[in-house]
Amino acid sequence: MESKINYTIVGLFVVVLTSALLGFAYWLTKGFGQQQYDSYYVHLSESVAGLNMDAAVKYRGVDVGTVVRIGLNPENSEEVELLLKINQEILIKTDTTAAISFYGITGLAYIELQGLDKDAALLKKVQGVIPVIPSRPSTFRRIDQSLSQLAEKSAQTLDNINKLLGDKNLKNFEDLLFESKELAKDLRGQLKDIQKLVDNGVMMENKVVEASQNVSTASTSIKQLADSFEQNTADLSEEMTRGMRESFSSLNQLLSDLDILTGSLQATIQNIKSSPGDLLFKRTQPRPGPGEEGYHEK
């Protein structure tokens, strides 16, 4: 009897536990099943090796969807077409770009989305057509392009070096070295003449300096002579001015005396004309002047 009771309890416990696990799983799947997704195309011009179906789609490192389909672009066989399923809550804008990224060194790839402008317009369907998210080169693609360009430039540089080190250029370089050596010998032989020329130049410079000093001394003497001449001229001019002033004063006095004398002579001549006998006998009396007795106006 005890054995049957133990089996019943165990069976009931297993049924309850199984129901609880199924209910928990249904609750989890129900929450995920309610999410809605939007579809987007991505066209890549590089290899998608390492990218598998159901690979993650990340937006700045956050899982936002999965890769639904991988195939060639029917309109351009040189491109790979990816169909992405992205959560509707994620705002995909016109400036959003997609690129392949890798999980470290594992070789497994995923799609990385990136946006630049938060104010850009939303990328929406037009007449039911699935929109296309522009792609950008992956990190490995950029490194590969940079290495290719570096290799090309290195090859061009090596080609130019080979041309520079050709037989003709090497011969020209050898001739140049030989001529430089000969020129050095000629210069070494002419060093004495150059030294003499330098010494003569120094002597000439000293003579020029001495002549300049003599000219400076002569200039000083000429300046002193000019100052003395100017002083003497000033003194002479002052004396001449004083003498001319005195001469003009004497001349004015002489002219005044001559004027008075001329007046007296004119009066005497007038009297002689009026009474010529007065010249010998002095018979007429001079008329009284103003203030004298017997003066009257005519």
Helices and strands as residue ranges (DSSP letters): H 2-33, E 37-44, E 56-59, E 62-73, E 76-87, E 97-102, E 109-114, E 132-133, H 139-164, H 167-189, H 191-274, G 276-279
